[in-house]
Amino acid sequence: MELDRALRLLKLPPQCTLPKLNESFRKLAKIYHPDSNRGKEEWAHRTMTELNLAYEKVLDHLTMPKGGIREEKPPSSKERVRTQYQILFSRSIRHILDGIYTYYQYGLENVRLRYEGVRKFRFRDSVRDMQDGIDSLENLQTLPKSEGATGRLQLFTDFSKAFLQNMLIDNYTAPLGQPIEQIAYRHFRSGSSHLDYAIKDAFFGDELVPVRSGSYTQKMKLSRRELMVVVSKYYNSGCVSEALMKIYLLEVFSKVAQVLQRMRY
């Protein structure tokens, strides 16, 4: 599929961003999904297939480093291998983004909500999507690719694993009767909240952050400051290990954010 056609199908301008791509795709998917078109399932399935192909094409365009050149001549065997790798990479990132989106869409960063009604199933869905994406990324390690692609693959794999690890943290209960523990916990929760905001803003923009209270770069700085208070000042508290996990996620996410800025983002 040509890029121009993919952009038209997704109702996007040539200079779109990753958050806008995700937002547009999800809106169109709700309209054209077979479940929303009873009696026209075959047509809806064909339309969704087109939308999925368009999404992969635009995602490929957005994640190709600036300055990359696509040849108009028939591709060589090496170029076909690179194209196949890029398609598989884009699909893997799609799984990851779906998992992250579901996680935040249903407010599953709030552990208590993970055990209520439909949210417990959505939490399982988000974990499954994340794991499928990670497995797909790891399978790409053996495929031929450029040095730059190797670095990006490792970076997104590290980020995805760190995010999944943080998704599985489940001790978000404030300690009782211990003032120091409660103070440490407040810093931990503040740092976690800023980090969640930064990730939602960077990947999904207005779709998940409709009311803005700062940029994701500002939130990253606030998150680091709050989490470092926990590990440096309250190092005997019960949430230090979780704070360290958050700090690692923050570090790899900051690198992902830098890569996105260098790409067609």
PyMOL commands that set and color helices and strands:
alter all, ss='L'
color gray80, all
select helices_A, chain A and resi 3-9+18-32+34-36+41-63+77-105+111-115+119-142+147-167+179-207+216-233+240-262
alter helices_A, ss='H'
color red, helices_A
deselect
rebuild
show_as cartoon
